[in-house]
Every structure is written in structure tokens, then in C-alpha cells.
Amino acid sequence: MDGDFFKAALDGADQLFSVGPMIAFAIMIPIALISGLMPGGGLPFLVVVLSFATELDPFIAMPMVIGYMAANDLTEPIPSILLGIPGARSSQATILDGYPLARQGHAGRALGAAYTSSLIGGIVGGLALFMVLPFARELLKLFGSPEFFLLSFLGIASVGIVSAGAMTKGMLTASLGLLIGMIGFVGVAATERATFGIQYLYDGIHIVPVVVGLFAIPEIADLIISDKPVAKDRLSEMLKEGNKDVYLGMRDALRHKFLIARSALIGVFIGAMPGLGPTPAHWIAYAQARQTEKGARETFGTGDIRGVIAPEASNNATDGGVLMPTVLFGIPGSAPMAIVLGFLILVGITPGPNMVNADLDLTISLVYAIILANIIVVPIVLRFSALLTKVAAVPPRVLAPLVIGIVTISAFQATYSYPDLIVVGAFALLGMFMKAFAWPRPPILIAIVLAGPLEKYLSISIQSRGASLLWQPAFIGIIIFVVIAVWFALRVQKDTQAYSETVENEGNDE
């Protein structure tokens, strides 16, 4: 660790643990915990924060967002274990053993094990990002405009390719996002593109109304149509059992420290692969535990505590993994990370080399934010998980209209422009169509975010190197690496889907 890195680590800690960020943490952590169980999940409230991003200091906005996401993720085991309903797709593996434990009267034990594993996994993920930063500083010194153009382009392509197993749909939606991202004034050519004489389009399509329309409203509308609260009939019984045997579950987790370590490292590695995210990490961690732990093949799926520990250890470890390509190369591997990239851009921070040089203290503060959020939140959810679950019993028709109103106002507040509401409506219709027909939405958002850097780096590369950029060693190395990464991601995605279907079918047969 050189002197500059050490100084940046101290500066990042000094900035994060000052009054402003700590107040923001104190406000956002309770909101993150509650919103994670509300209609639409945590995304609507994240959109509200996104609309204020330009008014916030980067050392308040970015740690707050990362802490919010980490805390919001920690709500997933609550409905999975207590109610047998995944709080998100990534918590499906936890249900297989967590819910049987709850039905046997050991909900507290399962929650204690889940959150202890998540706490350790979150710390491992944060430390992994911290350890990568010195190497990234040296690596990025070899990169120029051609390499960053290629990374931007292949970031869009790779996420489109691995989108939920729908390669063709993923590539088409990524292409649509790229077209949308090209609208507006073109700085490199000093001309306008696809504005059709509309003044609003001169600055391009703003990211906040896109996120509101494409993601937030379709999710909430789907819940309104179903009009079913998340909770089941056994909610009252599970609430009574929720805090029993918590310390027993914590001891269970600490007894399986090597299982937690393996699962956390799986979470970090899978999280760093664009387009994968926490869902494959959960299933792979569960699968390796089922294959390697003594007697696990016979007991997994019946209430084995190790079947809770393994996937939950990988859960928060992915937070550090997914931040690696996002902040270091400007390649968001998932929709939440595309929003993080949007936050960076809105607060005036350019992802890439600056994140390990001029803005290294901010990057390190994100590491601290991941670890701090886990340390703060885990004791809270262990103590109040049963109370938090009551949110799951609220009918969507009660909360959803209010949430839709809040996020729509937030979309308008971002630029105070009425056409933003038209954009919200248009993308809401597009988002509902894509959700109904299983078209992946994240590639659109990621392509819109990366369209600007893609065009800028391409123009600079052509002017400075011309065709010679095609045989630069770093350029060729990135192509080889990304091809291998995409192949690996497709393989993991296919194997994960097959394994999850096999396990679920085995559970149904029993």
C-alpha cells in the first residue's frame, strides 16, 4: 500500500464519518429496511434519492446509496424464511431450508444464521473491493481511450447477452437503449441528433424518468393488479416465532466459518461478472454446500441450517463484487449498478481511472459504507425482523398508489420539466410490456448510461490512433477477457437455471 493509497483511505474514513454522511445514514437505513418489504421493493425510494442527487455532496450521496442498497438487501431473508416467499429472486435458495425451519418452530434460528452469515459476507465483499483497488490503479495505467471504448461497448453487449437467458431479446433491448442514449446534442460533432426540433430533447433523455417508468411503475402496477399482500395465513404464528433461538442460529453460523468463507468468495467472484448478480451467486453457493458438506445431499431441503448459511453468506458479498466493474471500468453489471453509475454521473464523478486516482478517497468510502451498513443493520433486523414483516401484510392497493405518486413527483423534481412526465408514461408502458412478455429491461438502462462514454472514447480513439487501435495489446487482451467472461456467464446462468429447477422439482416430489 503506497503513501497516496494510505492517505486516501484515511481521507475516505474522515469524510464518511463526518456529520453529514452519518445523518444521511441514520435517515436512510430505517427507510431501506421498511421499503424493502413494500410494494415495488426498494427501487421507488432509491429513485426519490436519485432525483436529489445533483444537490448532494458526493461523499453524502454515494455512501448513502451504497448503504441503502446493502441495508435493503438484508430484508430478503425475512419473507423467505418466515413466509416462504422470496423477497427477491436472489433469495429463492434460502427458502428451501429456511422456510422448513420456520415451519418447525425454528424461525429465529434460521434468521440468526442468515444475518450472521450476511454480516460476514458483507465484510468479505467490502474487503475484497478494498484489496482490488491497488491492483486496479496499476492496471488502469495501461488503458487509454481505445480500451475504455471497448469496455463500454462490451459492457453493453455482455449484459445484453447474459440477460436472463434471453440472448436475442437482451441484445435487442441493449440496442434500443443505445439508440435512446444517442438522442440530444453531440459534443464531439457539435450538432444535434434525433431531437426533431424539440428543445427538451436537446440534453437527451434524463435517467430519473427512465428509471421510474421502466422499473418502478411496472413493478407496482403488477402488485396492484394482483392485489395480494405478501403475507400468508401463518403470518401471526410466524411473528411469534420470529425472535426465538436467534443466538442459537448465530452460533450455528460461526461454527461453519469455512462454509461462510467459501460462499462469500463465490458471491464476490460471481458479482464481479457483468450480468450475473446475486441470483446465480445464491444458487452456486447453495449447490457447493450441498455437494461438499457432510451429509448435505440427504438433509438439504428439509430444514438444514447450512442451506441457509451458504446462500446468505454469498448475498451481501456480491455488493463488493458488483461495485468492482462499475466504479473501476464504468460497466454496471446489473440494473441497481446502472443506477449507481447514474448517481456518479449526476454528482459529477466519472467512473474509471479517476475512481482510483483523483477520487480514490470516495471509492474507499464506498468500501466503508458497505461494511458499516452491515454492522449497523444486522443487529436491527435480528431484533425487529418480526415487526418488519408486518409491512408484508399490507395490501398493495393501500400503499402502491402513494408510492407511484411519490416516484412520479420525484421524476418531475429532477429537472422541473413537464415533458419528464411524458417520458415516465412512455417508459412505463414500455416497461409493462417488457415485463409481461419477459423482455429484459436492465440492458436498456445500462446502454443509456454508457452511450455517452462509448461515443466519446470512440471519437478520441479514431482521432488519435485510427485503425491501429485494433491491434493494441491491451485492446486485444480486453477482447479475450470479455469473450471468456461472457462464455463463463452464459455457462453459469445455464447451469444455475438447470440446478434450481432440479432442486425445486425434488422438493415438489417430496
C-alpha positions in Angstrom: 0.0 0.0 0.0 1.7 3.2 -1.1 1.5 6.6 0.6 -1.2 8.0 -1.6 -3.4 5.0 -1.1 -3.0 5.2 2.7 -3.8 8.9 2.7 -6.9 8.3 0.5 -8.0 5.5 3.0 -7.7 8.0 5.9 -9.4 10.8 3.9 -12.3 8.4 2.9 -12.8 7.5 6.5 -12.7 11.1 7.6 -15.3 12.1 5.0 -17.6 9.2 5.7 -17.6 9.5 9.5 -18.4 13.2 9.4 -21.7 14.7 10.5 -23.4 14.9 7.0 -22.9 11.3 5.9 -23.8 10.0 9.3 -27.1 11.9 9.4 -27.8 10.6 5.9 -27.1 7.0 7.1 -29.4 7.5 10.1 -32.2 8.6 7.9 -31.8 6.1 5.0 -31.2 2.9 7.0 -34.7 2.7 8.5 -36.2 3.7 5.2 -34.2 1.0 3.4 -35.4 -1.7 5.8 -39.1 -0.8 5.5 -39.1 -0.1 1.8 -37.5 -3.5 1.1 -40.8 -5.1 2.1 -43.1 -2.6 0.5 -44.7 -2.8 -3.0 -42.1 -2.3 -5.7 -39.3 -3.1 -3.2 -36.6 -0.5 -2.5 -36.3 0.9 -6.0 -39.0 3.6 -5.7 -37.3 5.2 -2.7 -33.9 5.0 -4.4 -35.5 6.9 -7.3 -36.5 9.6 -4.9 -32.9 10.0 -3.7 -31.7 9.9 -7.3 -33.9 12.9 -8.1 -32.0 14.9 -5.5 -28.5 13.6 -6.5 -27.4 16.8 -8.2 -28.0 18.8 -5.0 -25.9 16.4 -2.7 -22.2 16.3 -2.0 -20.7 13.1 -3.5 -19.5 12.0 0.0 -23.1 12.1 1.2 -24.9 10.8 -2.0 -22.7 7.8 -2.8 -22.1 6.2 0.6 -25.8 6.8 1.3 -26.8 5.0 -1.8 -24.5 2.1 -1.3 -25.5 1.8 2.3 -29.2 1.9 1.3 -28.7 -0.9 -1.2 -26.8 -3.1 1.3 -29.5 -2.5 4.0 -32.3 -3.0 1.6 -30.8 -6.4 0.5 -30.9 -7.5 4.1 -34.7 -7.6 4.1 -34.7 -10.5 1.7 -34.4 -13.4 4.2 -37.4 -12.1 6.3 -40.2 -13.1 3.9 -38.2 -16.0 2.6 -37.7 -17.7 6.0 -40.9 -16.5 7.8 -43.3 -16.8 4.9 -41.8 -19.0 2.3 -41.9 -16.2 -0.3 -38.8 -14.7 -1.8 -38.2 -11.1 -1.1 -36.3 -11.1 -4.4 -35.3 -13.6 -7.0 -31.9 -13.9 -5.3 -33.4 -15.3 -2.1 -35.1 -18.3 -3.6 -32.3 -20.7 -2.4 -32.8 -19.6 1.1 -36.4 -20.7 1.1 -35.5 -24.3 0.5 -34.2 -24.8 4.1 -35.2 -21.5 5.8 -38.9 -22.0 5.5 -38.9 -25.6 6.6 -37.0 -24.5 9.7 -39.7 -21.8 10.4 -42.5 -24.3 10.0 -40.7 -26.5 12.5 -40.7 -23.6 15.0 -37.1 -22.5 14.4 -37.6 -19.3 12.5 -35.4 -17.4 15.0 -32.6 -19.8 14.5 -32.8 -19.5 10.7 -32.8 -15.7 10.9 -29.9 -15.7 13.3 -27.8 -17.9 11.0 -28.9 -15.9 7.9 -27.9 -12.5 9.2 -24.7 -13.6 10.9 -23.7 -15.1 7.5 -24.8 -11.9 5.7 -22.8 -9.8 8.1 -19.6 -11.7 7.5 -20.3 -12.0 3.7 -20.8 -8.2 3.5 -17.5 -7.6 5.3 -15.7 -10.0 3.0 -17.2 -8.3 -0.1 -16.1 -4.9 1.2 -12.6 -6.1 2.0 -12.3 -7.8 -1.4 -13.1 -4.4 -3.2 -10.5 -2.7 -0.9 -7.8 -5.2 -1.8 -8.5 -4.9 -5.5 -8.1 -1.2 -5.6 -4.2 -1.1 -5.5 -4.0 -3.6 -8.4 -6.7 -1.7 -10.3 -4.6 1.5 -10.0 -1.7 -0.2 -11.8 -3.9 -1.9 -14.4 -5.8 1.3 -15.4 -2.5 3.0 -16.1 -2.2 0.7 -19.2 -5.6 1.8 -20.5 -6.3 4.6 -23.0 -9.4 5.8 -24.9 -9.5 2.7 -27.2 -9.6 0.4 -24.2 -12.3 2.3 -22.5 -14.3 2.5 -25.7 -14.1 -1.3 -25.9 -15.0 -1.7 -22.3 -18.1 0.5 -22.7 -19.2 -1.3 -25.8 -18.6 -4.8 -24.5 -20.2 -3.8 -21.2 -23.4 -3.2 -23.1 -23.1 -6.3 -25.3 -22.2 -8.6 -22.4 -25.1 -7.6 -20.3 -27.4 -7.9 -23.2 -26.0 -11.4 -24.0 -26.5 -12.8 -20.5 -29.9 -11.2 -19.8 -31.9 -13.9 -18.1 -31.0 -16.4 -20.7 -32.7 -14.4 -23.5 -29.8 -13.5 -25.7 -31.7 -12.2 -28.7 -34.1 -10.1 -26.5 -31.2 -8.9 -24.4 -29.2 -7.7 -27.5 -32.3 -6.0 -29.0 -33.1 -4.2 -25.8 -29.5 -3.1 -25.4 -29.6 -1.7 -29.0 -32.8 0.2 -28.2 -31.1 1.7 -25.1 -28.1 2.7 -27.2 -30.4 4.5 -29.7 -32.2 6.3 -26.9 -28.9 7.3 -25.3 -27.7 8.9 -28.5 -30.5 11.4 -28.6 -29.5 15.0 -27.9 -26.6 17.4 -28.6 -23.4 15.6 -29.8 -20.4 17.3 -28.2 -17.8 15.6 -30.4 -19.6 16.8 -33.6 -21.2 20.0 -32.3 -24.5 19.0 -33.7 -27.9 17.7 -32.7 -29.2 14.2 -33.1 -32.8 12.9 -33.3 -34.2 15.9 -31.4 -36.8 16.7 -34.1 -36.7 20.3 -33.1 -37.9 19.6 -29.6 -36.0 21.7 -27.1 -36.5 19.1 -24.3 -34.5 16.5 -26.2 -31.5 18.8 -26.7 -29.9 17.5 -23.4 -31.0 13.9 -24.1 -33.3 11.7 -22.0 -32.8 12.2 -18.3 -32.1 9.0 -16.4 -34.6 9.6 -13.5 -37.8 9.4 -15.5 -36.4 6.4 -17.4 -35.8 4.5 -14.2 -39.3 5.5 -12.8 -41.1 4.4 -15.9 -39.1 1.4 -16.8 -38.7 -0.2 -13.4 -40.6 1.3 -10.6 -44.1 1.8 -12.0 -44.4 -1.7 -13.8 -43.5 -3.5 -10.5 -46.0 -1.5 -8.5 -48.7 -1.8 -11.2 -48.2 -5.6 -11.2 -48.8 -5.7 -7.5 -51.9 -3.5 -7.8 -53.4 -5.8 -10.4 -52.7 -8.9 -8.3 -53.9 -7.1 -5.1 -52.4 -9.7 -2.9 -50.4 -8.9 0.3 -47.1 -10.6 0.5 -48.0 -12.4 3.8 -49.8 -15.7 4.2 -52.2 -17.1 6.7 -49.5 -18.3 9.1 -48.1 -14.7 9.5 -49.3 -14.2 13.1 -47.8 -17.6 14.1 -44.5 -16.8 12.4 -44.3 -13.4 14.0 -44.5 -15.1 17.5 -41.7 -17.4 16.5 -39.5 -14.8 14.7 -37.2 -14.0 17.5 -36.8 -17.4 19.2 -33.5 -19.1 19.2 -31.7 -16.2 17.4 -28.5 -16.7 19.3 -28.6 -20.4 18.5 -28.6 -19.5 14.8 -25.7 -17.1 15.3 -23.7 -19.9 16.9 -24.6 -22.2 14.0 -23.2 -19.7 11.5 -20.0 -19.2 13.5 -19.4 -23.0 13.6 -19.5 -23.1 9.8 -16.9 -20.4 9.2 -15.2 -22.2 6.3 -18.6 -22.6 4.6 -19.2 -18.9 5.0 -15.8 -18.1 3.6 -16.3 -20.2 0.5 -19.8 -18.9 -0.1 -18.7 -15.3 0.4 -15.8 -15.7 -2.1 -18.3 -17.2 -4.6 -20.5 -14.1 -4.1 -17.6 -11.7 -4.8 -16.5 -13.6 -7.9 -19.9 -14.0 -9.4 -20.9 -10.4 -8.5 -17.9 -9.1 -10.5 -19.2 -10.8 -13.7 -21.4 -8.4 -15.6 -25.0 -9.5 -16.0 -25.0 -12.2 -13.3 -25.6 -10.6 -10.0 -26.8 -12.2 -6.7 -29.2 -14.8 -8.1 -26.6 -17.2 -9.6 -24.3 -16.5 -6.6 -27.1 -17.7 -4.2 -27.7 -20.9 -6.2 -24.0 -21.7 -6.8 -23.2 -21.2 -3.1 -26.1 -23.4 -2.2 -25.0 -26.0 -4.7 -21.4 -26.1 -3.5 -22.6 -26.5 0.1 -24.9 -29.4 -0.9 -22.1 -31.1 -2.7 -19.2 -30.5 -0.2 -20.8 -30.5 3.2 -21.0 -33.9 5.0 -24.5 -35.5 4.7 -25.9 -32.4 2.9 -27.4 -34.3 0.0 -29.7 -36.1 2.3 -30.7 -33.2 4.6 -30.7 -30.1 2.3 -34.3 -29.0 1.6 -35.7 -30.4 4.8 -34.5 -27.7 7.2 -30.7 -27.9 7.3 -29.2 -24.7 8.7 -26.3 -25.0 6.3 -28.8 -24.5 3.5 -29.5 -21.0 4.9 -25.9 -20.1 5.8 -24.4 -20.8 2.3 -26.7 -18.6 0.1 -27.0 -15.8 2.6 -23.2 -15.6 3.0 -22.9 -15.0 -0.7 -25.8 -12.4 -0.7 -24.0 -9.4 0.7 -20.6 -10.4 -0.6 -21.9 -9.7 -4.1 -22.2 -6.0 -3.1 -18.4 -5.6 -3.2 -18.1 -7.7 -6.3 -20.7 -5.8 -8.4 -19.0 -2.5 -7.5 -15.7 -3.5 -9.0 -16.6 -3.2 -12.7 -19.0 -0.4 -12.0 -16.6 2.1 -10.4 -13.3 0.9 -12.0 -14.4 0.5 -15.6 -17.8 2.2 -15.8 -19.5 -1.1 -16.6 -22.6 -1.7 -14.5 -23.3 -5.4 -14.3 -26.9 -5.1 -13.2 -29.8 -2.6 -13.1 -29.0 -1.4 -9.5 -25.4 -0.8 -10.5 -26.6 1.1 -13.6 -28.4 3.4 -11.1 -25.2 3.7 -9.1 -23.4 4.7 -12.2 -26.2 7.2 -12.9 -25.6 8.6 -9.4 -21.9 9.0 -10.1 -22.6 10.9 -13.3 -25.2 13.1 -11.7 -22.9 14.2 -8.8 -20.1 14.9 -11.3 -17.9 11.9 -10.9 -16.5 10.0 -13.9 -16.1 6.2 -13.4 -12.8 4.7 -14.5 -9.3 5.9 -13.8 -10.4 8.8 -11.7 -12.0 6.5 -9.2 -8.6 5.1 -8.3 -6.7 8.3 -8.6 -8.4 11.7 -8.0 -11.5 10.2 -6.4 -9.8 7.3 -4.6 -11.0 8.6 -1.2 -14.6 8.5 -2.5 -14.1 4.9 -3.8 -12.7 3.8 -0.5 -15.5 5.4 1.4 -17.9 3.1 -0.5 -16.0 0.2 0.9 -16.5 1.6 4.4 -20.2 2.2 3.6 -20.8 -1.5 2.7 -19.1 -2.7 5.9 -20.8 -0.1 8.1 -24.3 -0.7 6.7 -23.9 -4.4 7.5 -22.6 -3.8 11.0 -25.5 -1.3 11.8 -28.3 -3.1 10.1 -27.8 -6.8 11.1 -28.4 -6.2 14.8 -31.5 -4.2 14.0 -33.1 -6.8 11.8 -32.2 -9.6 14.2 -34.1 -7.7 16.9 -37.0 -6.4 14.9 -37.4 -8.9 12.0 -40.9 -10.0 13.2 -42.0 -6.4 13.4 -40.6 -5.5 10.0 -42.5 -8.5 8.5 -45.8 -6.8 9.3 -45.1 -4.5 6.3 -45.5 -7.6 4.1 -49.1 -7.9 5.2 -50.2 -4.5 3.9 -52.4 -4.9 0.8 -50.7 -3.3 -2.3 -53.8 -1.3 -3.1 -53.2 0.8 0.1 -49.5 1.7 -0.4 -48.9 1.4 -4.2 -50.9 4.5 -5.3 -48.9 6.6 -2.8 -45.6 5.1 -3.9 -46.5 5.8 -7.6 -47.3 9.4 -6.7 -44.0 9.9 -4.8 -41.8 8.5 -7.6 -43.6 10.4 -10.3 -43.2 13.7 -8.4 -39.5 12.7 -7.9 -39.1 12.3 -11.7 -40.5 15.8 -12.2 -38.4 17.2 -9.4 -35.1 16.0 -11.1 -35.3 18.7 -13.8 -38.6 20.5 -13.1 -39.7 19.8 -16.7 -43.2 18.7 -17.5 -42.0 16.6 -20.5 -40.4 14.3 -17.9 -43.9 13.1 -17.0 -44.5 12.2 -20.6 -41.2 10.2 -20.6 -42.3 8.5 -17.4 -45.6 7.5 -19.1 -43.9 6.3 -22.3 -41.3 4.2 -20.4 -43.9 2.8 -18.0 -45.9 1.4 -21.0 -42.7 0.0 -22.4 -41.7 -1.4 -19.1 -45.1 -3.1 -18.5 -45.0 -4.6 -22.0 -41.4 -5.9 -21.5 -42.3 -7.3 -18.0 -45.4 -9.1 -19.4 -43.5 -10.7 -22.3 -40.3 -11.4 -20.4 -38.1 -8.9 -22.2 -35.1 -7.9 -20.0 -35.1 -4.3 -19.0 -31.7 -3.7 -17.4 -29.8 -3.6 -20.8 -31.8 -0.6 -21.8 -30.8 1.4 -18.7 -27.2 0.2 -18.9 -26.9 1.2 -22.6 -28.4 4.6 -22.0 -25.9 5.3 -19.2 -22.9 4.1 -21.3 -23.9 5.7 -24.6 -22.1 9.0 -23.8 -18.8 7.4 -22.8 -19.0 5.0 -25.7 -19.2 7.8 -28.2 -16.6 10.0 -26.6 -14.0 7.3 -26.3 -14.7 6.1 -29.9 -14.2 9.6 -31.3 -10.9 10.2 -29.3 -9.6 6.8 -30.3 -10.2 7.3 -34.0 -8.6 10.7 -34.0 -5.6 9.6 -32.0 -4.8 6.1 -33.3 -7.1 5.3 -36.2 -7.2 1.7 -37.3 -4.1 0.9 -35.3 -6.2 0.7 -32.1 -7.4 -2.7 -33.3 -4.1 -4.5 -32.7 -3.0 -2.7 -29.4 -2.1 -5.4 -26.8 -4.4 -4.1 -24.1 -7.2 -3.8 -26.7 -6.8 -7.5 -27.7 -6.4 -8.6 -24.1 -9.7 -7.0 -23.2 -11.5 -8.7 -26.1 -10.1 -12.1 -25.0 -11.0 -11.5 -21.3 -14.6 -10.3 -22.1 -15.2 -13.2 -24.5 -14.1 -15.6 -21.7 -16.2 -13.7 -19.2 -19.3 -13.8 -21.3 -18.9 -17.5 -22.1 -18.4 -18.1 -18.3 -21.5 -16.0 -17.5 -23.7 -17.9 -20.0 -22.4 -21.2 -18.7 -23.1 -20.2 -15.1 -26.5 -18.9 -16.0 -27.5 -22.1 -17.8 -26.2 -24.3 -15.0 -27.8 -22.2 -12.3 -31.2 -22.4 -14.0 -30.9 -26.1 -14.5 -29.8 -26.7 -10.9 -32.5 -24.5 -9.4 -35.2 -26.3 -11.5 -33.8 -29.7 -10.4 -33.8 -28.8 -6.7 -37.3 -27.3 -6.8 -38.6 -30.4 -8.6 -37.1 -32.6 -6.0 -38.8 -30.5 -3.3 -42.1 -30.8 -5.1 -41.7 -34.6 -5.4 -41.2 -34.9 -1.7 
